Amino acid sequence: MALHYDILIAGAGPAGTTAALHLLGSGLQILLLDKAVFPRDKICGDALSGNVCFELEKLGLHYTFKFDQLPRVLPTQGIRFVSPQGKALDIRLKKTRKALHAPGYIASRVDFDYFLWQQVKQAGHVEMLEETTVLKADFFPDKVNVFTNRGVFSASLVIAADGAHSVFAKQLGYKLDKKHHSAGLRQYYEGVTGFAEGSLIELHFIQNILPGYFWIFPMTGGRANVGIGMLSEAISKQKINLKQTLQNIIQRHPTISSRFKNAKALEEPKGYGLPLGSRRLPASSHRLLLTGDAASLIDPFTGEGIGYAMTSGRLAAETIKSININDYSEDSLKNYDRLLWSKIGTELSTSYQLQKLLSYPWLFNRVVNKANRQEALHELIRQMIEEPDRKKAWYNPLFYLRFIF
Ligand SMILES: Cc1cc2nc3c(=O)[nH]c(=O)nc-3n(C[C@H](O)[C@H](O)[C@H](O)COP(=O)(O)OP(=O)(O)OC[C@H]3O[C@@H](n4cnc5c(N)ncnc54)[C@H](O)[C@@H]3O)c2cc1C
């Protein structure tokens, strides 16, 4: 007979580990499994935004404090946006969370995900299995049977946190839609020069890769996370070779290439998909909650997904704690969808509008030029990035009218 758990969490990335940590003390029997052995790499830009800092604080100050002490974690003061015309707009963020001394960080996923994994391990109440790959799941009225390479586990409810290629999302019939999906490449470098003071992360919106961008994120030890991400639909339509485009930018771009003159690539470019939150898929079903990339929750403008993965993990745990174990029905779990979209829906839709605005590069150029001239506008943009409630202002056509006339 299959071993039975109250909750089975499939995948131990930020979504899965955050869910596990928020379920500590619930009295539920939890299994957290992952196909990898930790510490493990994950292809990513490694930028930890204010949302991640917020979620660390939500876990408890104890975790925030421990995170701040980690080696190889670089504090960043903000973002440098480079317009298609090549002009930089530096936004230095102010808001920091308790026990943290910066508004954001850059940390390799080997380190960050292992940190979260270790916190679950040290808490001691969650059974953890590595090298355990979910193959499929059978849903019954009273339980779920999860088939893995190590046998079958049964659970009253599954939290699917198994990332962009989620077995559970596929079983629900979710298909990759190139309008709502980006492809990304990451390549670690050492010796890249020319970073802004305050270790700003850099997003370069280069004309021929819109909607998408080339990034350079500084890291500790003289390293940098370099990469490119672009909407899959545009890649197909324009027949873009992403690897070639990345190399062209690094070797030939008029302002970027000189910064790589003495730089050394530490790996070949590595690719992975980004399921974007520009469409709302149901995130719950009978005895199932989808979180993070499995639920397609990546910001369609910035490509940020770690914070949303952690938020969804937290909300999945809150939903579970709010209902009786005998009532993991489709109806009662729908509350998770409501909760999720009420918290992150506006941010994701606003980002979708911003992604669409990239079809008007001249407008982007004007926003950057004018914000560099007008302090009040610069400050407004900072607030619109920093404050989730103010993000709606990006929606307002009146905001853009001032750049047209
Ligand atoms: C190129 C690129 C750059 C990015 N840059 C950034 C960035 O700078 N900042 C940011 O916030 N976000 C970024 N993202 C997005 C971010 O990586 C994801 O949104 C985030 O990792 C989602 O977390 P998750 O826990 O949902 O999934 P993951 O982090 O993918 O974790 C899923 C876990 O499930 C496990 N798993 C998968 N399948 C199975 C299976 N069948 N059985 C068992 N275990 C399984 C995996 O081993 C993994 O540990 C980037 C993404 C890409 C591709």
The ligand as a MOL file (V3000), in Angstrom:
LIG
                    3D

  0  0  0     0  0            999 V3000
M  V30 BEGIN CTAB
M  V30 COUNTS 53 58 0 0 0
M  V30 BEGIN ATOM
M  V30 1 C 16.2290 32.5880 -17.9460 0
M  V30 2 C 15.3640 32.9400 -16.7520 0
M  V30 3 C 15.6630 34.0400 -15.9730 0
M  V30 4 C 14.8790 34.3540 -14.8580 0
M  V30 5 N 15.2480 35.3910 -14.0480 0
M  V30 6 C 14.5590 35.6590 -12.9250 0
M  V30 7 C 15.0030 36.6410 -12.0060 0
M  V30 8 O 16.0740 37.2430 -12.1660 0
M  V30 9 N 14.2490 36.8870 -10.9160 0
M  V30 10 C 13.0860 36.2170 -10.6740 0
M  V30 11 O 12.3950 36.5000 -9.6700 0
M  V30 12 N 12.6560 35.2390 -11.5080 0
M  V30 13 C 13.3710 34.9290 -12.6100 0
M  V30 14 N 12.9770 33.8920 -13.4250 0
M  V30 15 C 11.7730 33.1300 -13.0750 0
M  V30 16 C 12.0560 32.1430 -11.9220 0
M  V30 17 O 13.1800 31.3550 -12.2310 0
M  V30 18 C 10.8470 31.2380 -11.6590 0
M  V30 19 O 9.6710 31.9890 -11.7090 0
M  V30 20 C 10.9520 30.5270 -10.3120 0
M  V30 21 O 12.0460 29.6630 -10.2850 0
M  V30 22 C 9.6650 29.7500 -10.0080 0
M  V30 23 O 9.8080 29.0170 -8.8250 0
M  V30 24 P 9.0460 27.6180 -8.6430 0
M  V30 25 O 9.3140 27.1710 -7.2520 0
M  V30 26 O 7.6580 27.7410 -9.1100 0
M  V30 27 O 9.7340 26.6400 -9.7000 0
M  V30 28 P 11.2590 26.1510 -9.8060 0
M  V30 29 O 12.1590 27.1170 -9.1930 0
M  V30 30 O 11.4540 25.7940 -11.2340 0
M  V30 31 O 11.2800 24.8380 -8.9230 0
M  V30 32 C 10.6200 23.6790 -9.3490 0
M  V30 33 C 11.2100 22.4840 -8.6180 0
M  V30 34 O 10.4760 21.3240 -8.9990 0
M  V30 35 C 11.3580 20.2620 -9.2970 0
M  V30 36 N 10.6730 19.4120 -10.2820 0
M  V30 37 C 10.3740 19.7060 -11.5650 0
M  V30 38 N 9.7070 18.6810 -12.1390 0
M  V30 39 C 9.6080 17.7190 -11.1980 0
M  V30 40 C 9.0380 16.3980 -11.1810 0
M  V30 41 N 8.4370 15.8840 -12.2530 0
M  V30 42 N 9.1070 15.6800 -10.0320 0
M  V30 43 C 9.7240 16.2040 -8.9310 0
M  V30 44 N 10.2880 17.4150 -8.8910 0
M  V30 45 C 10.2100 18.1740 -10.0070 0
M  V30 46 C 12.6080 20.9310 -9.8380 0
M  V30 47 O 13.7580 20.1240 -9.6500 0
M  V30 48 C 12.6590 22.2220 -9.0050 0
M  V30 49 O 13.4550 22.0810 -7.8480 0
M  V30 50 C 13.7530 33.5480 -14.5390 0
M  V30 51 C 13.4510 32.4200 -15.3170 0
M  V30 52 C 14.2600 32.1080 -16.4050 0
M  V30 53 C 13.9510 30.8720 -17.2120 0
M  V30 END ATOM
M  V30 BEGIN BOND
M  V30 1 1 1 2
M  V30 2 1 2 3
M  V30 3 2 2 52
M  V30 4 2 3 4
M  V30 5 1 4 5
M  V30 6 1 4 50
M  V30 7 2 5 6
M  V30 8 1 6 7
M  V30 9 1 6 13
M  V30 10 2 7 8
M  V30 11 1 7 9
M  V30 12 1 9 10
M  V30 13 2 10 11
M  V30 14 1 10 12
M  V30 15 2 12 13
M  V30 16 1 13 14
M  V30 17 1 14 15
M  V30 18 1 14 50
M  V30 19 1 15 16
M  V30 20 1 16 17
M  V30 21 1 16 18
M  V30 22 1 18 19
M  V30 23 1 18 20
M  V30 24 1 20 21
M  V30 25 1 20 22
M  V30 26 1 22 23
M  V30 27 1 23 24
M  V30 28 2 24 25
M  V30 29 1 24 26
M  V30 30 1 24 27
M  V30 31 1 27 28
M  V30 32 2 28 29
M  V30 33 1 28 30
M  V30 34 1 28 31
M  V30 35 1 31 32
M  V30 36 1 32 33
M  V30 37 1 33 34
M  V30 38 1 33 48
M  V30 39 1 34 35
M  V30 40 1 35 36
M  V30 41 1 35 46
M  V30 42 1 36 37
M  V30 43 1 36 45
M  V30 44 2 37 38
M  V30 45 1 38 39
M  V30 46 1 39 40
M  V30 47 2 39 45
M  V30 48 1 40 41
M  V30 49 2 40 42
M  V30 50 1 42 43
M  V30 51 2 43 44
M  V30 52 1 44 45
M  V30 53 1 46 47
M  V30 54 1 46 48
M  V30 55 1 48 49
M  V30 56 2 50 51
M  V30 57 1 51 52
M  V30 58 1 52 53
M  V30 END BOND
M  V30 END CTAB
M  END
